[in-house]
Structures are given as C-alpha cells and as structure tokens.
Amino acid sequence: MSMLKVEGLNVYYGSIHAIKGVSFEVNQGEIVTMIGANGAGKSTTMNTVAGLLKPKSGSITFEGHDVTTTPANKVVSLGLALCPEGRRVFQQMSVRENLEMGGYTRPAGEIAASLDQVFEQFPRLKERQRQISGTLSGGEQQMLAMGRALMSKPKLLMLDEPSMGLAPILVEQIFEIILKLNQTGTTILLVEQNAQMALSIANRAYVLEPATLSRKAAPTRSCTTTRCARRIWAEQGADNAPFPVWETEFLNFKSDFLSQLR
C-alpha cells in the first residue's frame, strides 16, 4: 500500500486553476522526485499535501488516513513534514530556537534527544546553535530548514527546491544528506529544478505538466528513465531540457551517485 496517495487534485488561487487533476503516489522507503517547468504547480502541490492549501477537489491519503482537509499542524503530527522552498527559517531566532520550533508537536521530554540526532546529522548546526539564523550562509540555512523539519520525526519528508541558490559543492552535500536520510528510513518526496541531480538519486520521477502546456489527459506522468523525462519535457515545448545525455536506468542509482561524490 502507498504511504502517500494523491488522486485527482484540483487547487485554485481565486479564479486561477493552478493544479488540474494531479495524481501520484509515494511508497514507503522511496525517494520520489517531481520535476517540471516553472509554474507547473510543483510547490502548490507540496503545500497542498502539507495542509497549507485546501484543494477544490481530489483526495490526499497518508498511511491510509484521508488528510485532504486536515490542518497543517495535524498533518505534521501524523508524520508528514515539509521543508519549504526558500528555506523560510526564523531569521531573528537562533539556530537552536529554530530547531526547537520544529519539534512543537513532540512531547517536551523528547526534544533533547531529537536535537542530538539533528546535530549528529548536521554538525555545522551544532557549532552554530547559538548563532542568529539570519546570519547563516545559504547552505547552512538549508541544513537548518531540513533539520527543523526532521525535529518532528517525519515518516515522509517533503523537500521543496533544497538546492535553490546554492553553490555546486553545497548542492552535492545536500543531496548526499538526502540519500543518508533515506538510507536511515525516511521516505522522501523531492521537488527540484536541478533535474539531473534529482533523477540521479530518485527511485521514480513524476513530470508535472502545466495545464497551459499539456496536451495529455493526465497532468502527471511517472518516469523511470531519463529518456522518458526528456521526451515529456520536450513535449511541453521546453527548448533546453535540463537532463543529461546518458539514458541510465534507475538501477543501483544510490551506489552510482555516491561513487561520483567520493
């Protein structure tokens, strides 16, 4: 059974139909990535799943529970956390205070242990735990945003554009961390503009097609090869599809990617 299943999702901003009939699923233990052109609705989809937006129609099921209209704080309590686009750390608060805010749904007695786990995963945050978050570098703020989401002990972690604005060496570090999180049991739903990196680590990929560009009935289609993703991207009219030349199947993708990082 799918850990997360989204069916026929329709979301509006006023009169603007932002998401049209999006359907996808994420199985336990997977890294699933969602890619697509700007304006396709990737972040809107993530925010809706997280309970920050309410769909006009469609359903969202998490571990067998209908969470379509569940408030965001209750969604977090169920084990689904969002690390939002743009990081959105609390700029005037310290690193430690940001992390503690991430654990607001947890029993007070468990916060210290969770902090230790996050500091083990992100040693840089431990070094800077008293520092004001707004003075951190972009890479450090991304680590903080991810650590804050992990403080809720999510079963499924949703990452929205984690590499945005980061230098290439920091992008590699962030993706290595994503792989390690998955290897320790966290299921990942990833939205990422860096399609090459995202496809390198994903078990499966969905291409989200903007309603204004799509000629297909289903706005989302699942891919397991880069050839499939490049073809769909081309159908959208994108001149510079951001996919590598190689056509590697997603077999042993984790070991292949880690070997590139060494």
Order of alpha helices (4+ residues) and beta strands (2+ residues): beta-beta-beta-alpha-beta-beta-alpha-beta-alpha-alpha-alpha-alpha-beta-alpha-beta-alpha-beta-beta-alpha-alpha
